[in-house]
Structure formats: structure tokens, C-alpha cells
Amino acid sequence: MDSSQDDSSRIDSHIDRIALVVMRLSLAGWVGAALLFVATSVAEQVSPGFDAVTRDRLATIRFPWYYAAGTASGTLALASGVLCRRLSGRIRLALAATAAAGVVFALDYMWIYRPLQDLILPPGQPRSAEFTRLHAWSRNVNMVHLLLILFAAVQAAVPLPGTSSKRPA
């Protein structure tokens, strides 16, 4: 093998490693952001310190950020996963789960979140049967998307075959 092939192989190896780190961080960030969102949302909704108008306003402020953060994290995880997909079957599995989570997330945004958002405007109005139905769907669909992301994050985090955590001294 000539030196140009050595250099090319070394560059490819560095790109793979950087892409894997970015994928792992993006998936972990997506999981963390989703969990933080759920925790703060539940706390605000059950807090006696907020009236119905304030809770609705907080939801209309928070949800767009939630979907923007998920879209950014998911896109970054997918793009970096495509770059490092040849590293192992686990990475390809993580990439497939990330893509599935992205599809679920996008469908949730279009078919559940946007209609729900319309049902709480103007803030403070009574909850309709349609709101209750869509909110139940939202909880279930978001659980599916969160489990897919968590699965992808775990798959991507498993050490690659042939690597060792021990570094030479």
C-alpha cells in the first residue's frame, strides 16, 4: 500500500471516529432534552402556582423549542450516523432507529402537535374531547419516539468491535 492510501485510510478513520462521537452526543442530547421537557412540562401542569392561561402560554412557548431541538439533534445524529455507518452493525441499527424516531417525531409534529396547539389558543379555554384524545395520542407517540432514540443511543454507545477501553501506557 502506498503512502497516499495510508493517508486516505487514516483520514477516513478520523472522520469515522468524529462522526461517531457526534452521533453519540446528538442522541444523548436528544434523549436528555426530551426527558427535561417532560419533567418541566409535568411540573408546570400540576403546579398550583399556575392558572390555566399561564399553563397554556408556557406550552405554546416551550413546544416549538422542543420540536426545534429534537429536529436539530435528530438531523445531526442522522447525518453523522450516515458518515460512520460502516463501522459496525450496531451503528447501522442505531441509524435505523434514529431514522424511525425522526419519522415518528415528524408525524407527531404534523398530525398531533399542530392540532393540539390550535386547541389551546386562545390560552385558558376549557379542554375539549378532541384535545383529550390528541393529548393521549401525544403521550403515547412521544413515548415511542423516546424509546427509539434511547435504543439508538444505547446501540451507538456500545464499544465498536475490535476496540479496547485500555490505552497503552
Residue pairs with C-beta under 8 A, 6 or more apart in sequence:
15 83
15 84
16 83
16 84
16 86
16 87
17 84
19 80
19 81
19 83
19 84
20 80
20 84
20 87
20 91
20 156
20 160
22 76
22 77
22 80
23 76
23 77
23 80
23 81
23 84
23 91
23 94
23 98
23 156
24 153
24 156
24 157
26 73
26 74
26 76
26 77
26 80
27 73
27 77
27 94
27 98
27 149
27 152
27 153
27 156
28 153
28 157
29 73
30 69
30 70
30 73
30 74
30 77
30 149
30 153
31 146
31 149
31 150
31 153
33 66
33 69
33 70
33 73
34 66
34 70
34 142
34 145
34 146
34 149
35 146
37 62
37 66
38 142
40 62
41 59
41 62
44 50
44 55
44 58
45 55
50 58
51 124
52 123
52 124
53 123
53 124
54 123
56 120
56 121
56 123
56 124
56 125
57 123
59 120
60 117
60 120
60 121
60 123
63 113
63 117
67 105
67 109
67 113
70 105
71 105
74 98
74 101
74 102
74 105
74 149
75 102
77 98
77 152
78 95
78 98
78 99
78 102
81 91
81 94
81 95
81 98
81 156
82 95
84 91
85 91
85 92
85 95
87 160
88 160
88 161
90 155
90 156
90 158
90 160
91 155
91 156
91 160
93 152
93 155
94 151
94 152
94 153
94 155
94 156
95 152
97 148
97 149
97 151
97 152
97 155
98 148
98 149
98 152
100 148
101 145
101 148
101 149
101 152
104 141
104 144
104 145
104 148
105 145
107 141
108 138
108 141
108 142
108 145
112 134
112 137
112 138
112 141
113 138
115 130
115 134
116 131
116 134
116 135
116 138
119 127
119 128
119 130
119 131
119 134
120 131
159 165
